[in-house]
Amino acid sequence: MRGWKLAAVAGGGAASAYWLIVSGALTLDTGIGRSTRPLGPMTVHIAAPRQVVFDLAAAPYLGRTPRAMAAKLEVLERGSDMVLAAHHTPVFKNLTATTVETVRFTPPERIDFRLVRGPVPAVAETFALADEPDGTRLTYTGTLDTDFWAAGRWWAGRVARHWEATVTGSLQSIKAEAERRRAAHSRPARQQA
């Protein structure tokens, strides 16, 4: 019986630790066996001016967070060129990962994200915006750090898969909305001509 009790306690402890780490309530940052994994690069070509794309990406942080994003984004502290924001990402049915990040704005060239609290010790990301003849090139790059050698690299792969899927969704949303706004803005000009 003692073996079963010990196994049950160990299993419960492991499940609790997993829940705390994934949810962002517990960040293990020891620096022991640190590994860095790249995120991206991902590039999206957007048929809209760079300033429009930048303003659209920055608006939920620097302005009022849209009601549709309220479950995903919570701005904790807002400054003129930087915010502290919590991002809530559903991972499983009853588990939401919460990351807290600083977000720094350099209009209209870049938006930088740096993890403060989350399921890994460190993440640094950049949305770089460049003018193109037909619009804007938005490039996402980043790095994700984990500790504990091979176990950390395994964990980094799991976290990065969800992280990059979330970023892909954000990039597609920015592209769709920027191109919709550009089309809506250019329609009246065509009708007047």
C-alpha positions as CSV (number, residue, x, y, z in Angstrom):
1,M,0.0,0.0,0.0
2,R,2.8,2.4,0.8
3,G,4.0,2.2,-2.8
4,W,0.6,3.2,-4.2
5,K,0.3,6.1,-1.8
6,L,3.8,7.3,-2.7
7,A,3.0,7.0,-6.4
8,A,-0.3,8.8,-6.0
9,V,1.4,11.7,-4.1
10,A,4.2,11.9,-6.7
11,G,1.7,11.8,-9.6
12,G,-0.4,14.5,-7.9
13,G,2.6,16.6,-7.3
14,A,3.8,16.2,-10.9
15,A,0.3,17.1,-12.2
16,S,0.1,20.1,-10.0
17,A,3.6,21.3,-11.0
18,Y,2.7,20.9,-14.7
19,W,-0.5,22.9,-14.2
20,L,1.3,25.7,-12.4
21,I,4.1,25.9,-15.0
22,V,1.8,25.8,-18.0
23,S,-0.6,28.3,-16.5
24,G,2.3,30.7,-15.9
25,A,1.7,30.7,-12.1
26,L,5.1,29.2,-11.6
27,T,8.2,30.1,-13.6
28,L,11.3,27.9,-13.1
29,D,14.3,30.2,-13.9
30,T,17.4,28.6,-12.5
31,G,19.8,29.2,-15.4
32,I,21.0,25.6,-15.0
33,G,21.4,23.9,-18.3
34,R,20.0,26.8,-20.2
35,S,19.1,26.3,-23.9
36,T,17.9,28.8,-26.4
37,R,15.5,27.9,-29.2
38,P,14.6,30.2,-32.1
39,L,11.0,31.2,-32.8
40,G,10.1,31.9,-36.4
41,P,11.0,33.6,-38.6
42,M,7.6,34.1,-40.0
43,T,6.9,36.7,-42.7
44,V,3.6,38.0,-43.8
45,H,3.2,40.4,-46.8
46,I,0.3,42.8,-46.1
47,A,-1.3,45.0,-48.8
48,A,-1.5,48.0,-46.6
49,P,0.8,50.9,-45.6
50,R,3.3,50.2,-42.8
51,Q,1.8,52.9,-40.5
52,V,-1.7,51.3,-40.8
53,V,-0.2,47.8,-40.0
54,F,1.8,49.2,-37.0
55,D,-1.2,51.1,-35.6
56,L,-3.4,48.1,-35.9
57,A,-0.9,45.8,-34.1
58,A,-0.3,48.4,-31.4
59,A,-3.9,49.6,-30.8
60,P,-5.0,46.9,-28.4
61,Y,-2.0,47.7,-26.1
62,L,-1.8,51.5,-26.5
63,G,-5.5,52.3,-26.8
64,R,-8.6,50.6,-25.4
65,T,-8.5,46.8,-25.7
66,P,-11.3,45.7,-28.0
67,R,-14.1,43.8,-26.3
68,A,-13.4,40.8,-28.6
69,M,-9.8,40.6,-27.3
70,A,-10.7,41.1,-23.6
71,A,-10.4,37.4,-22.8
72,K,-7.0,37.2,-24.5
73,L,-5.3,40.4,-23.5
74,E,-5.2,42.4,-20.3
75,V,-3.0,45.5,-20.2
76,L,-1.7,45.8,-16.6
77,E,0.3,49.0,-16.9
78,R,0.4,51.4,-19.8
79,G,3.0,54.0,-20.7
80,S,3.6,56.1,-23.9
81,D,5.9,53.6,-25.6
82,M,5.7,50.5,-23.4
83,V,3.1,48.4,-21.7
84,L,3.0,45.5,-19.3
85,A,0.4,43.0,-20.6
86,A,-1.0,39.6,-19.7
87,H,-1.8,37.3,-22.6
88,H,-4.3,34.5,-21.9
89,T,-4.0,31.5,-24.3
90,P,-6.3,28.4,-24.1
91,V,-4.1,25.3,-24.1
92,F,-6.5,22.6,-23.2
93,K,-10.1,22.4,-22.2
94,N,-9.7,23.7,-18.7
95,L,-6.2,25.1,-18.9
96,T,-5.2,28.6,-20.0
97,A,-1.6,29.7,-20.2
98,T,-1.0,33.2,-18.9
99,T,2.1,35.1,-19.9
100,V,3.1,38.5,-18.7
101,E,5.2,40.5,-21.1
102,T,6.6,43.9,-21.6
103,V,5.7,45.3,-25.0
104,R,7.8,48.1,-26.4
105,F,6.8,50.2,-29.4
106,T,9.1,51.9,-31.9
107,P,6.7,53.4,-34.5
108,P,6.4,52.4,-37.3
109,E,9.3,50.0,-37.5
110,R,9.0,47.4,-34.7
111,I,7.2,46.0,-31.7
112,D,9.3,44.1,-29.1
113,F,8.0,41.6,-26.6
114,R,9.9,40.4,-23.6
115,L,8.5,37.7,-21.2
116,V,8.3,38.6,-17.5
117,R,6.4,35.5,-16.3
118,G,5.3,32.4,-18.1
119,P,5.9,28.7,-18.8
120,V,9.6,29.2,-19.7
121,P,12.3,31.4,-18.1
122,A,12.7,33.8,-21.1
123,V,11.2,34.8,-24.4
124,A,12.2,37.7,-26.6
125,E,10.2,38.5,-29.8
126,T,10.1,41.2,-32.4
127,F,7.5,42.2,-35.0
128,A,9.6,44.1,-37.6
129,L,7.8,46.1,-40.2
130,A,9.3,47.2,-43.5
131,D,7.9,49.1,-46.5
132,E,7.4,47.3,-49.7
133,P,6.2,48.7,-53.1
134,D,2.8,47.0,-52.6
135,G,2.4,47.3,-48.8
136,T,4.3,46.1,-45.8
137,R,6.4,43.1,-44.9
138,L,5.8,42.0,-41.3
139,T,8.5,39.7,-40.0
140,Y,8.3,37.8,-36.6
141,T,11.4,36.5,-35.0
142,G,12.2,35.5,-31.4
143,T,14.0,33.2,-29.0
144,L,12.7,31.0,-26.2
145,D,14.9,29.9,-23.3
146,T,14.5,26.8,-21.1
147,D,16.6,25.3,-18.3
148,F,17.6,21.7,-17.5
149,W,19.4,20.5,-20.6
150,A,17.5,17.8,-22.7
151,A,14.4,18.0,-20.5
152,G,14.3,21.8,-21.1
153,R,14.7,21.4,-24.9
154,W,11.9,18.9,-24.9
155,W,9.7,21.4,-23.0
156,A,10.8,24.2,-25.3
157,G,9.5,22.2,-28.3
158,R,6.1,21.8,-26.6
159,V,5.8,25.4,-25.6
160,A,7.1,26.7,-29.0
161,R,4.5,24.7,-30.9
162,H,1.7,26.5,-29.1
163,W,3.5,29.8,-29.0
164,E,4.1,29.9,-32.8
165,A,0.5,28.8,-33.5
166,T,-0.7,31.7,-31.4
167,V,1.6,34.2,-33.3
168,T,0.5,32.7,-36.6
169,G,-3.1,33.5,-35.7
170,S,-2.2,37.0,-34.7
171,L,-0.3,37.7,-37.9
172,Q,-3.2,36.4,-40.0
173,S,-5.6,38.6,-38.0
174,I,-3.4,41.7,-38.5
175,K,-3.1,41.0,-42.2
176,A,-6.8,40.5,-42.7
177,E,-7.9,43.6,-40.8
178,A,-5.2,45.8,-42.3
179,E,-6.2,44.8,-45.8
180,R,-9.9,45.2,-45.0
181,R,-9.3,48.7,-43.7
182,R,-7.2,49.6,-46.8
183,A,-9.9,48.3,-49.1
184,A,-12.6,50.2,-47.2
185,H,-10.5,53.4,-47.2
186,S,-9.8,53.2,-50.9
187,R,-13.4,52.5,-52.0
188,P,-14.7,56.0,-51.6
189,A,-11.8,57.4,-53.5
190,R,-12.6,55.2,-56.5
191,Q,-16.3,56.1,-56.4
192,Q,-15.5,59.8,-56.5
193,A,-13.2,59.5,-59.5
